Amino acid sequence: MNTFMAELVGTMVLILLGDSVVANVVLAKTKGNNSGWIVITAGWAFSVFTAVYIVGFISGAHINPAVTIGLAVAGLFPWANVGPYIIAQVIGAFIGAVLVWIAYYDHFRVTEDAGGKLAVFSTGPAIRNLPMNVVTEIIGTFMLMFGVLGIKGATGDPSGAAFPIDLGALGAIPVALLVFVIGLCLGGPTGYAINPARDLGPRIAHAVLPIPNKGDSDWGYSWVPIVGPIIGAVIAAVVWIALGRF
């Protein structure tokens, strides 16, 4: 499997599992209906772990255009590969969302709330204030990117001169915990997209799939979970460089 396909598959897995936990909580007549925010944040964290565990050794498992751009800004990823990675991530996110629709097909049919159906696919603000919504996504993605850079650079010596901590595929655990804490602490205002592909690919799926009484796809908000995360990741990379790359 090449890196393009690995990013596609990894992002597909992320969205298949992550959007499914939202569907399980918000759609009617599921076993997990109304089980709450903790279930959603835990499900997303485990989804990140699973995706990174599966493809991390092949592509680095960015599974997020903001992370790809942030790593390029930090000098840890070639700019020539940024475009192909992002294309793979968006395609994978779209496919993952389609699979969620198939898995929960009957529940989409019996759910009356159009807003809940959209929430399965993409994020939206609890209070619609676009400038502040962007700021929230910047802050959340800053923490994600800064945490990823810290985890990537962690060593067993405070000076950074000795053995790097290498957990192999289990290195996905710190990243999953990072996403979990971001969701618990910063996810309330916007649903913590912190990932342009995670929002855009499924939003396109929502727009084209034949979902009964689905309402609109809220394209007026769609730029927020794209622009905010990219800005947050770039700021994190710049700060990381300014601090001497730890």
N, C-alpha and C positions, 0 to 999 in steps of 0.2 A: 504494500500500500504506500503510495507516495504522500507527500505532505499535504497536497491539495485535498486529496480524498480523505486523509486523516482529519483535517479540519472540518470537512463537510460531515463526516460521520460523527465526530465528536460533538459538533454543534447540534446535529440532529438528535443525538442521545440526550444532550442537555435539555433541549426543548421538549422532546417527547416525554421525558420524566417531569421536568419542571412545570410545563403547562398542564400536564395531567394532574398534578397535585392541586392546582388551582381548580381545574374542572371537577375534581373529586369533592372539593369543599363548596363550590358555589353553584354547581348545577343541581337541578332537582332530582330527587329519588336516587341519589348515589349512596353508597354505604358510608361515605365520609362527609355527607352534607352538613354544613354549618359547624365543622370541627375546628375552625378558627385559624387565626394568624400564625400560631406556633406551628401548626401542621404545615402550613404553606412555607414558612421560612425553613423548617427542617427539611421538607421535601426538596426545596431548591438547593439547599446545601449538599444533600446526598446526591442530587442530580449532578452537581459540579464535580463531586468526588468521583462518581461513576464515569463521567465523560473524560476527565483528566486521567483516571486510572487506565482507561481503555486505549487512548491515543497519545498520551503524553510522551511516550518513548519514541514516537514517530515524528510528530510535528511540534512538540512542546505544548500542545493542547492550549493554544491561546483561546479558542472558541469565543472570541470577543474582539471585534474590530478596535475597540478602545485600547485593549491590552496590546494588540499587535502594533498599533501606532505608538503607544507609550514605550514599548520595548525598542522600537526603531529610534525614537527620540533619544532614548537612553544609550543608544549605540550597541544594543544587545541583539538586534535583528536587522537584516539587510532591507533597505527601503525597496529594492527591486521585488521583494516577495510580499510586500504589504498588500498591493492590489489583489493578487491571486488569493491570498489568505482571506481577505474580506469578502470576495466573491463567493468563495467556498463556504464561509460562515453564514452568509445570508441565504444561500441555497439550502444548506443543511437545516437552518432554522425554519425555513418554509416547509421543507419535507417533514420535519418533526411535528410542526403544527398540524399538517394534514393528517398525520398518523393519530394525533390526539383527537381530532374530529371523528375519525373512523372508530376509535376505541370508545368514545363517548357519544356515538351517533344518536342513540335513542334518548339520551339525556338532554342533548341539545334540542331535540324535538319537543320534549315535555316541559322544558324550562321557558317561562314566560318573560323573564327579565332580560331585555336586550343588553343592558349594561353588564350583567353577569356573564353573558356569552362573550362579549368583547373582552372582558377581564381575563377570560381563559387564555386569550391570544396575546394581548398586549397590555401595557401599563396605562394608568391614568391617575390624575391627581385627586387627592381627597378634597382639597380646596383648590379650585382652578385660579391660579395666579401665575401666569407663564414665566415672568422673570424669576420669581422665587422658586418655581418648579425646576427651572434650569439650574439655579444655585444649589438646590437640594441634590440634583443628579451630579453636579460637579463635585460636591462634597463627598457623596457616596462613592463615586468612582475614583476620586483622589485616594480615599482610604483603601479601595480595592487595589489600585495600581501601586501605591506606596507599600502596601502589605506584600504584594507579589514580588516587588523588587527586593524587599527585605528578606523574604523567605528564600528567594533565589540566591541572595548573597550571603546567607547565614553560614557562619563557620563555628568551629568548636573552640576558637581562640578569640578573645575580645579584640586582639590586635588585627584580626583578619588574616594573619600570616600563616596560619596552619590549617590543618585538615578541614575541608568543607563538609558540612553536614549533608550526607546523601542518603535519603531514605528510599531511593528508587521510586517505584510506583506509589509507595506509601507517602511520598511527598505531596500527593493529592489531599491528604488529610488536613494539613495546615491551611491550604487554600479553601477547602470546604468550610472549615471553621471560620475563616475570614468572611466568607459570603454569609454564613449563618449570623454572625454578630452584626454585620451591616444590615441585614434584613430585620433583625430584632430591634436594632437601635435607630436606624436611619430610614427604614422602609416605609414608615407610616405616611409621610406626605405624598409620595409619588408612586409607591409600589416598587421602588428601587430597581429600575431597569438596569442601570450600570453597565449596559451592553447594547449597543445599537442594533446588532443582528438579532438579539433576543427579542427586541420589540418590532423591528421592521419586517423581518421575514414572516412571523406569525400575523402581523397586521395585514400584510398582503394576502395571506391565506384567508383571513377573515373576510376580506373584501371580495374574493373570488369564489369561495366555497358556497354551495347552495344551502345555507343554514336558515331555517324558517324564522321569520320575524327577528332578524339579527340586528336591525338598525344600521346606522352608519358606522364607519371604521374610525371616526374621529381623526381625520387627516390633519385637522387644524392643530392638534397636539403632537402629531407624530414627529415633528422636528426636535422636540424637547429631549426625548430619550436617545437622540442621535447626537445632537450638538453638545448637550451637557456632559455625557460620558467622555467624549473625545477631549473636551477642554480639561476635564478633571484628570484624565490620564496623562495629558501633556504636562500639566502643572506638576503632577507627582513626579514625572520623569525629570523635569527641570530641577525640582527641589532635591531629588535624590542625587543628581549630579552636583548641585551646589554644596551639598553636605559631604562631598568627597566620596560618593558611591559607597558609603558606609565603610 
